């Protein structure tokens, strides 16, 4: 899990440094495709000012863990098997987000919904999770939404009190047990100061 988090952090930093937009499928491909990683490294090396950047150095250190020298040709390449062993599960989950109805929402480079801006302008966002049909993917997506809410709360806390939602913004979390994680408790501790009202609804222990 820590390895996957490190890999995603390094990849996203490299994509941002290269000024490249990305979606779920792009991240899945990068985590499971050696040529795509090598192409990103090449693009980073061609960007003026990026050659000595911490993003490129971190990316190359990350890549070094998967490099090997072919004993027959002497060519240095990336081990696809080692990539899949390390990130196959994460890449597979991201790929699921990029397919079907999930993909129609998430495979965009210009998202229509920005949670922080929606809260500031008092808009309504309704997220329907298909927990009956795709329980595991739906649960993971719910955790992503909660993660975004945590980030939005932290940004709201940084605003002057007169710029925070008034009246408080309500976040109603139905079937909360389907996507609740231990980190959810931190939002309950911090959201009041951001003027966010949280209402979790559960039906079973």
Buried (B, 14 or more C-beta within 10 A) or exposed (E): EEEBEEBBEBBBBBBEBBEEEBBBBBBBBBBBBBEBBBEBBEBBEEBEEBEEBEBBEBBBEBBEEBBEEEEEEEEEBBBEEBBBEBBBEBBEBBBBBBBEEBBEBBBEEEEEEBBBEBBBEEEEEEBEBEBEEBEEBBBBBBBBBBBBBBEBBBBBBEEEEEEBBEEBBEBEBEBBEBBBEEEBEEBEEBBEEBBBEBEBEEEEE
